[in-house]
Amino acid sequence: MFSLSQIPERGDLLLVTDELASPADFVLHANLATHLKDSSKDARCIVLSVSGSLSRWKTLATKSNLNVPNLIAKGSLVFIDIEADLEELHSASRPSLRHIFDRLVSILQDEDHTSDHTLLIVDDISTLEWICFSTQEVSRFVRALSAACDKTNTSLIIRHHVITPGNPDELLRLLLQISAYRIDVFPLSTGRSGSVSGQIALHPGPGRTGLKTIPRSKAVLYRLTDTSSTFFDRGTGAAVL
Amino acid sequence: MSSFKRRSTKQTLTPPGTRILLGSTSNLITSTGIPSLDDILGGGLPLSCSQLILAPDVHSAYGELVQKYFVVQGLAAGQAVCVINEGARSFLEGCMWLPGANSLPASINSAGPGREDEEDESSQKHDAKIKIAWRYEQMKQFQTSVSSSTQSADDFCRVFDLTSRLPVSTIDAALSAKQLVIFDVPISDSAMATTRSMLKHISDFLVTYEEEQKEVATPLRICIPGLGSPAWGDIEPQVICYFLYAFRSLLRTHPHVCASISLPPHLCIEKWGGPGWVQKLGWLSDASLSLTAFSANPSLTALFPTYHGFVHIHSLPAPSTLVSPSDKYSMLRGLTSSGENNLAFKCMRKRLIFETLHLDVEGGIGERRMPPAAATVTVGGLAHDHSSHGHGGAASIQVQVEEVQNKVELVSVAEDAAQGKTEAVTTSSFVKKPKHRKKVAFTSDRPDLYDF
C-alpha cells in the first residue's frame, strides 16, 4: 500500500503538486511528523512557510504528538515565515529572494546544529510567482535551493499549485526536470465526494527507477480526517468506505 | 465537613456575535448574515479568516449584496465594522436592515414579483401536510435549504429584510461611537502604491484597535466591496494577488478580525486575470465562492425559473484542521452522505438564500399542471387522418374520438321554509360538455415492415 514515508530519500527533491479542490497540505504535515518522529534523534526540519501560518502548523503537529514550541527551542525545527518578511522583500526596486536563500543556506550549514538528516519543506512555491516575484527569480531560487540541498545531503520537498491542469507552466516544467519524484495530488473527476477526498499518483523524475511508481490511470485514492490521511486502492473500500 | 462539592460549569465568555467552531474549540466563528452561507462555510466565517465573493455577471450585483449582509450583521450584533470603499457612505445607505425598522414605501413593497416569499412559505406548509407512504415516514426529510427555524433570535445571525433600509441615524450613531469606520481608497501614483498604502493604513488601524480592546475583545469586520475598482488605479492581476496575500497574513496576526472581499464583476473572470485566475484567487483567500447569475443567459433563466444563479465553491476555511469543517457539518453541501450537492441562490423580496439546486415539480416546468392543448381540434366520431390532406410527411398522427353519452342531471334545491321564503323546486338541467376520449397513435405513410 502507498505510504508517504518512503519518499523523499536523502538529498532528493520531492515535488508535490496539487489542485485547489484537493490541497496537498496533508503530504507536507505527514512528512514533517514522520521525519521528526521516525528518524534518528538528531533529525532536523526546516519549514519555509509561504502560505501556511505557524499556528496551523502547530495545531496539526500537536495532533501528531509533536510539541512544536519545544522542537523550535531545541533547534530541531526551524520555521521561516515569508509573510513576515514580505514588506522587506518587496520594498526593493526589484523584488528578490536572495535574502531568503542566504538565510536558508546559513541554517543548512550551521555548525552548532549539525544533523544527520535534514528535511527542508517549501510549502508553496507558486504563490511567490503570483504576488510579486518574476518567474525567472523564482526559478533561480528553486535551482539554487536544490543545489544547496544536494551539497548538504538535505531532502527537499517543494509544493506547487497546478492551476491549469494538463497545461504545465514554465515553473512546473523546471521543477519536473530537477525533481527526483513527483507526488501528484488531484481531485476526483466526478467532483467532490463525502468518502473520497482525492487521488494520488507518483511519477519518477528523469532517470529515476528506484520506487514503484503509480500512474494517474491507476491512482491511489485517499480520505482525509481532521489530522491524518488513509490510502486505499481504487475499487476497494479497504475498510474506509 | 462534607466532602460534597457542587459541580459548577464555568462559562466561557465569547465575544458578541460569535460562536465556537464545531469540532474545534480554539476557533471562533461569526455569521455572514446569511444562514445558508454560514452553513456552506461550516457554521460561519472563522475569525482571522477572509472570504472572497466573486460575482462575474456584470448585469447584477449579488457580490455587493453579500457584502451588505456581512456589514449589517456586524452592526446588528454589536461588532465593529470597517468599510473600505470609495463610496462607502452610499454603500451603507443602501444596506438592508432588521424587518419593520425602516421599510420601503408600501407601493414598492406590494410590487408584483414580491409574492415569492409568501408562495415559498405556503408551499413549505403544503409540503409538510403531504401524507407519504408509511414505509418512508421514518426517513428524514430531504432538505434543500437551511430552515428559518435555525435563525435564532440571538446576535449570532439576525434576520434581515431586503425591503428595509439601514436608517441614516443608525449609521451616524455607529460612526460617532466608532463602531463603524469608513476608509476611502488613497490616491497614489500607481495601483501597487495604492495597495501598499492601504495595507499600511489597515495594519496601523488594527494595531490601535487591538490596543483599545478590553478583556473580551469585540470582533472587527473588514468589508472591501470593490477591491480593484477604478479608484484603486490601473489594477493588475499581480497587484490583486499581492493585496490578498498580504491582507491574509495581516488577518492571521489579529485573532479577532475577519474580512469579506468582493471584486468588480469584470475582474472575476479568467479572461482578465489569465488562465487559472479564479484558482489563484481561491488559493489566496481562506474562503472563495462564485455567484454566477443567470441574467446573462436566457436559456438558464428559462430552465431554472426559481433560481437566480449557480453557487460555485472554490475554497473553504480550515483554520486548524486538514479538512474544512464544512465538509462534515454543512447540510447544504451534503458531503456526509454522498457527493457534493449542486448549489444555487435565489434573491427573493425579503432575503437572499443559498440552497440545493433542484428541478421544480413536473421536472422543471413552472406550472404544476399542463394546460389543455388549445391547438388540439377534435372531430367527433371521425378519424382524422393527415395523410388524406396530401401532406408528404413520413409519419402522421391519428386522433380518434369516442362520444360519451351526455348525462342530464337534475338538481333540486330546497330553500329553507322556516325563513318564510317560498318553497320552490327548481329544476335546472345543464348539459355537461361532451367528454371526448382521445386515442393518439402514430401511423406511417409507408407500409409497415411486417405488413404483407
Interface residues (C-beta under 8 A of the other chain):
Chain A: E19 L20 D25 F26 H29 S51 S53 S55 R56 T59 L60 E83 A84 L86 E87 H90 D124 S126 T127 W130 I131 C132 H161 I163 T164 N167 T190 G191 R192 S193 G194 S197 L224 T225 D226 T227 S228 S229
Chain B: G23 S26 R196 Q238 C241 Y242 Y245 A246 S249 R252 P275 G276 Q279 K280 G282 W283 L284 H314 S315 P319 S320 T321 L322 V323 D327 R333 G334 L335 T336 S337 S338 G339 E340
